[in-house]
């Protein structure tokens, strides 16, 4: 007897009831067609790597240490990799012990572990509005509720954080932590200022609120160093999450958590229950890369390439976008956040954009409550500058058509 989807509905766990498909993943099938200019994804430009050299490095690794690289590992991750991660973090002022680092399958599993460890159904997570779509998926799967805290061009607004906290407390709701991407934020591209970093830390410290600091992009600045991470300023109550996906290779899926020592064991046990151990092969590749190759020079190459592509995006938007469209100007990272004129809906506009052979991510995917209709995330890290300009030209034409149709409809 054949079964249908309906045959399984009553068997699902309660925690999957709120799970929805990612706006980004849903676009990939069409966005990856060669005739479509994709401003939708968040893919690093891995072609900038010396691929021949990396390939030789991997071949030597297998020939010399394949018996280790292809074997099971330990749940916390390889010691040498954890030591090198601590060296990386020390560059940005973070002091950490390898004992307190837990290696994860990319930054996404790091988020999942935090959600599994701390969130009960009905708990509240405070997060910037908009925020990373993958984090929303984790929090929804844990049956937590996300309360968004507004941002502006200087990042999360401390006064709005205090108001959101006070409102939750007054309503008798349990707030577990603040989730934040303070540097080159995804999707908005903005960076929390020095003054606001201290203010946010003070607010959370007074409230006894944990902070989950997600920092995938902090080394991808275009103009000097980014502000020091929150974890570099306060040790207690701040979980620091990062990944090699944006600075080396996302296909290896290696990230990490630097956690307060008191919860390290719980994180390791949660990870072991989930995946047994992270990939020894992927960890070995990352470790060998950090040990033997000029990775700091490679970072500079990424910074230059992304800076040039950010400039191409900024110039194209300024030259081609119709009146009433605005956008952020990121100092690093991979994304621009654009805002449409009042009355236009970025999600409703997607089919017309795909027909015009351009793709973007509508802003609704970055809000737990489905708001953000006037917004869109544009990626500049992957397309070449000339493709960026062509994509913006096509997108501008779609926006102009939508605005004209709305004007006709309102005048009818």
VENLIN-V149602 format. One record per backbone hydrogen bond with DSSP energy under -1.0 kcal/mol. NH is the residue of the N-H (numbers start at 1). CO is the residue of the C=O. If there is no record, write none. Layout:
# VENLIN-V149602
{{NH CO} {NH CO}}
This chain:
# VENLIN-V149602
{{7 4} {8 5} {11 8} {16 13} {17 14} {19 16} {26 22} {31 27} {32 28} {33 30} {36 33} {37 357} {39 359} {46 44} {48 45} {49 46} {51 49} {54 50} {55 51} {56 52} {57 53} {58 54} {59 55} {60 56} {61 57} {62 58} {63 59} {64 60} {65 61} {66 62} {68 65} {69 65} {70 66} {71 68} {82 78} {83 79} {84 80} {85 81} {86 82} {87 83} {88 84} {89 85} {90 86} {92 89} {93 90} {94 89} {100 97} {101 98} {102 257} {103 76} {104 255} {106 104} {109 105} {110 106} {111 107} {112 108} {113 109} {114 110} {115 111} {116 112} {117 113} {118 114} {119 115} {122 143} {123 120} {124 174} {125 145} {126 177} {127 147} {129 149} {131 366} {136 132} {137 133} {138 134} {139 135} {140 136} {141 137} {142 138} {143 140} {144 139} {145 123} {147 125} {149 127} {152 155} {155 152} {157 150} {161 157} {162 158} {163 159} {164 160} {165 161} {166 162} {167 163} {168 164} {169 165} {170 166} {171 167} {172 169} {173 168} {176 124} {178 210} {179 126} {180 212} {185 190} {189 185} {192 182} {193 154} {197 193} {198 194} {199 195} {200 196} {201 197} {202 198} {203 199} {204 200} {205 201} {206 202} {207 203} {209 204} {211 237} {212 178} {213 239} {214 180} {215 241} {220 217} {222 331} {233 230} {234 230} {239 211} {240 258} {241 213} {242 256} {244 254} {248 244} {252 249} {253 250} {255 104} {256 242} {257 102} {258 240} {259 100} {263 260} {264 261} {267 263} {268 264} {269 265} {270 266} {271 267} {272 268} {273 269} {274 270} {275 271} {276 272} {277 275} {283 279} {284 280} {285 281} {286 282} {287 283} {288 284} {289 285} {290 286} {291 287} {292 288} {293 289} {295 293} {298 294} {299 295} {300 296} {301 297} {302 298} {303 299} {304 300} {305 301} {306 302} {307 303} {308 304} {309 305} {310 306} {311 307} {312 308} {313 309} {314 310} {315 311} {316 312} {317 313} {318 314} {319 315} {320 316} {321 317} {325 322} {326 339} {328 337} {333 220} {336 378} {338 376} {339 326} {340 374} {344 341} {346 373} {349 345} {350 347} {353 349} {354 350} {355 351} {356 352} {357 354} {358 353} {359 37} {361 377} {363 375} {365 362} {366 363} {367 364} {370 367} {375 372} {376 338} {377 361} {378 336} {379 39} {380 334} {388 384} {389 385} {390 386} {391 387} {392 388} {393 389} {394 390} {395 391} {396 392} {397 393} {398 394} {399 395} {400 396} {401 397} {402 398} {403 399} {404 400} {405 401} {406 402} {407 403} {408 404} {409 405} {410 406} {411 407} {412 408}}
